[in-house]
Amino acid sequence: MASYDFDLFTIGAGSGGVAASRRAAAYGARVAICEGSKVGGTCVIRGCVPKKLLSYGGQFRDAFEDAVGYGWASEVPDFDWSKLLAAKDREIDRLNQIYIGMLDKAGVTLIEGFGRLIDRNTVEVAGRRYTAKTILIATGGHPIGPSLPGFEHAISSNEALDLTALPSRMVIIGGGYIAVEFASIFNALGVEIMMMIRSGDLLNGFDDDIRQALATEMRKRGITIRSGVKLDRLEKHDDGYRVVTAAGEAIDTELVFAATGRVPNTRGLGLENAGVELDSKGGIAVDSWSRTNVDNIYAVGDVTNKVALTPVAIAEGRAFVETFFNDNPMEVDYSNIPTAVFSNPPIGTVGLTEGQAREICGEIDVYKSGFRPMKNTLSGRDERTVMKLVVDRKSDRVMGAHMIGPDAPEIVQGLAIAMNCGATKAQFDRTIGLHPSAAEEFVTMREKVPDPATRQAAE
């Protein structure tokens, strides 16, 4: 019988890898994990957490301005970008140490360095080889920019979190959630922002009413949004950069931020040495149990190109361990995963968009409400909240809940629980609202939006 150094060797100490390793060790497995950067991965070190801290920093401008309507003095204090960065870095370092401590407490061996497969049971880290009965790959992903001349000079979300100084002007390439969130952050901190989107509009894949509402609110804040822009090249000059479009238009700016997508971290992993296959999009191909085509090698999180969200990676890691280290077979349910976009204003969404529901359910009922948040009545801020429910007409089940406005992510998390329990519109209606709150609107919407066919006939 083969003898191995470890029962489980995890490559990548991000959220998914750490969650899986700790749980496997708790079930008695001998576990090692390797990491070539800081423990914590994209989310903790260079993604969700630092980004949201910067978002909080930008929101204080609104708070100072809104306070005037509530009787406070009208002066907005000076802002110091370096102090915000330093505070953010201290918090990231603290979380990094917490993650390291959690691994140590769980009895997981942490090995510093990037891991590479030598064969199906061997991982090499910093020149030393380790054997394991089971291998888990949780290496995440990384940002990519346009494959056009000069765009090697553009920054990505990684560099955006550590700028030495704020520029006065910035062009952001892309219209996805990363582009939207950083546009909101830097706009709030006083940077002039232009967003350039090749096709579609903001947040392709989100509900159309929410996307359109966000574009309206971002433009109110002075953000320029241009869609249908085909780029030709990026030129670097002594005093900044010039973005040149295929139509020959030139836009001068101080900094260019490319937010055009992320790809799995598979390069240099030695997957070919073990015969691990990739899918058509470059992610590690796995089945519903997170198993690759090699029966002792598994993968979770962004490296699989499934659903690139931190809680999903954690759920996949835990399900993998329950199945193979605790004799408790478990698969991840990818339906009704709540998602937030920390834009200004923020978005919370769960379930099907209106378009998706029409394709899947056929006949649906749509309920929508738009209103001025109560806080804005005294502040005078010209910003509106939009809330929407999408209901399967036949079963009355709520298939989608979408919101843009203050506290949207916090509110939608609760709706996700209800939807995962199969809640119907009638059950929403029977629920007494919490007053006065924006959240109560989700249980008081009664008027259906006319069907497109009905509206068209009326016109």
Summary of the structure (lengths in Angstrom):
residues: 459
radius of gyration: 24.0
end to end distance: 76.7
largest distance: 76.7
contacts: 1545
relative contact order: 0.12
helix: 37%
strand: 25%
